[in-house]
Amino acid sequence: MVERIESPVPVELDALTALWERSVRTTHDFLAPEDIAFFRRMVRKEALPGVEELYVVRDEKNGFAAFAGVEAGKLEMLFVAPEKRGKGLGRILVEYVTAHCGVRRVDVNEQNAQAAGFYARMGFRVVSRSASDPSGRPYPILHLAL
């Protein structure tokens, strides 16, 4: 069910970026529209092609159902298609990357209470907090660890 993509091709990057945007528009209601556009470019041009390890769960009908990116023992991204939320795909990916990739850390937007709760249920605990995100925007980040 979980598949690693070694070198995503442009069509895969486009599909994963579209999944990212649908997911963010569903779960990140605190983001301004211009921030979504900024992050979308970053996700497509930098984050997805540059992440060390990229894992996906495919959906036969819609291409990708969920994906996770891992870098140096940290879960850098986890996104689930809105229509697939609540079906255990996030849990499957987190359990996979913790068991097979040594993931022990993740950051989450403080305003994304659903994601923070999900990671807490997965065993992650807050170890620190930053007042802004890595790009300097006023979105506090919770740094979590197992």
C-alpha positions as CSV (number, residue, x, y, z in Angstrom):
1,M,0.0,0.0,0.0
2,V,2.8,2.5,0.9
3,E,5.1,3.1,-2.1
4,R,8.3,5.1,-2.3
5,I,8.8,7.4,-5.2
6,E,12.5,7.8,-5.9
7,S,12.5,10.6,-8.5
8,P,9.0,12.0,-9.1
9,V,8.4,13.0,-12.7
10,P,6.7,16.4,-13.5
11,V,3.2,14.8,-13.8
12,E,3.6,13.2,-10.4
13,L,4.8,16.5,-8.9
14,D,1.8,18.3,-10.4
15,A,-0.6,15.7,-9.0
16,L,1.0,15.7,-5.5
17,T,1.0,19.5,-5.5
18,A,-2.7,19.5,-6.4
19,L,-3.4,17.0,-3.6
20,W,-1.4,19.3,-1.2
21,E,-3.5,22.3,-2.2
22,R,-6.8,20.5,-1.8
23,S,-5.7,19.2,1.6
24,V,-4.5,22.6,2.8
25,R,-7.7,24.4,1.6
26,T,-9.6,21.9,3.7
27,T,-7.4,21.9,6.9
28,H,-5.5,25.2,7.0
29,D,-8.4,27.8,7.1
30,F,-6.0,30.2,9.0
31,L,-3.9,30.7,5.9
32,A,-4.4,33.8,3.7
33,P,-5.0,33.1,0.0
34,E,-1.6,34.7,-0.9
35,D,0.1,32.4,1.6
36,I,-1.4,29.4,-0.1
37,A,-0.1,30.6,-3.5
38,F,3.3,31.2,-2.0
39,F,3.5,27.8,-0.3
40,R,2.1,26.1,-3.5
41,R,5.1,27.3,-5.5
42,M,7.4,26.3,-2.8
43,V,5.9,22.8,-2.5
44,R,6.0,22.2,-6.2
45,K,9.4,23.7,-7.0
46,E,11.4,22.9,-3.8
47,A,9.8,20.7,-1.1
48,L,8.5,17.8,-3.2
49,P,11.5,17.5,-5.6
50,G,14.0,18.1,-2.8
51,V,12.8,15.9,0.0
52,E,15.1,13.0,0.8
53,E,12.3,10.3,0.8
54,L,8.8,10.6,-0.6
55,Y,6.1,8.0,0.2
56,V,2.7,7.8,-1.3
57,V,-0.6,5.9,-1.0
58,R,-2.2,5.6,-4.4
59,D,-5.9,5.8,-5.2
60,E,-6.9,3.9,-8.4
61,K,-9.5,6.5,-9.3
62,N,-7.7,9.8,-8.5
63,G,-4.0,9.0,-8.6
64,F,-2.7,9.8,-5.2
65,A,-4.7,9.6,-2.0
66,A,-1.9,10.7,0.5
67,F,1.8,11.4,0.7
68,A,4.6,11.9,3.3
69,G,8.0,13.4,2.9
70,V,10.9,12.4,5.2
71,E,14.2,14.2,5.8
72,A,16.9,13.2,8.3
73,G,14.5,11.4,10.8
74,K,11.8,14.1,10.5
75,L,8.4,13.9,8.9
76,E,8.6,17.1,6.7
77,M,5.1,16.7,5.2
78,L,2.0,14.6,5.5
79,F,-1.1,15.4,3.4
80,V,-4.2,13.4,2.7
81,A,-6.7,14.1,0.0
82,P,-9.8,15.6,1.6
83,E,-12.1,12.8,0.3
84,K,-9.8,10.3,1.9
85,R,-9.6,11.9,5.4
86,G,-10.7,9.7,8.3
87,K,-9.9,6.4,6.5
88,G,-6.5,5.7,8.2
89,L,-4.1,6.8,5.5
90,G,-2.3,9.3,7.6
91,R,-1.9,6.7,10.3
92,I,-0.6,4.2,7.8
93,L,2.0,6.6,6.5
94,V,3.1,7.8,10.0
95,E,3.4,4.2,11.2
96,Y,5.4,3.3,8.1
97,V,7.9,6.2,8.3
98,T,8.4,5.7,12.1
99,A,9.0,2.0,11.7
100,H,11.1,2.1,8.4
101,C,12.6,5.5,8.2
102,G,13.5,6.3,11.8
103,V,11.1,9.3,12.0
104,R,11.0,10.7,15.5
105,R,10.2,14.4,14.9
106,V,7.5,16.5,13.1
107,D,6.4,20.1,13.1
108,V,2.8,21.2,12.9
109,N,1.0,24.5,12.6
110,E,-0.3,25.4,16.0
111,Q,-3.6,26.6,14.4
112,N,-4.1,23.2,12.8
113,A,-5.7,21.6,15.8
114,Q,-6.9,18.5,13.9
115,A,-3.3,17.7,12.8
116,A,-1.9,18.5,16.3
117,G,-4.5,16.1,17.8
118,F,-3.7,13.5,15.2
119,Y,0.1,13.6,16.0
120,A,-0.7,13.5,19.7
121,R,-2.8,10.3,19.1
122,M,0.2,8.9,17.2
123,G,2.4,9.4,20.3
124,F,4.1,12.7,19.4
125,R,4.6,15.3,22.2
126,V,5.3,19.0,22.0
127,V,9.0,19.7,22.8
128,S,9.1,23.4,21.7
129,R,7.3,26.2,19.9
130,S,8.3,28.8,17.3
131,A,6.3,32.1,17.0
132,S,6.5,32.0,13.2
133,D,6.9,29.5,10.5
134,P,10.2,28.9,8.7
135,S,9.4,31.5,6.1
136,G,8.8,34.1,8.8
137,R,5.1,34.2,8.4
138,P,3.0,34.7,11.6
139,Y,1.9,31.0,11.9
140,P,3.2,29.5,15.1
141,I,4.8,26.1,14.8
142,L,4.8,23.3,17.3
143,H,7.9,21.1,17.3
144,L,6.9,17.5,18.2
145,A,8.9,14.4,19.0
146,L,8.1,10.7,19.9
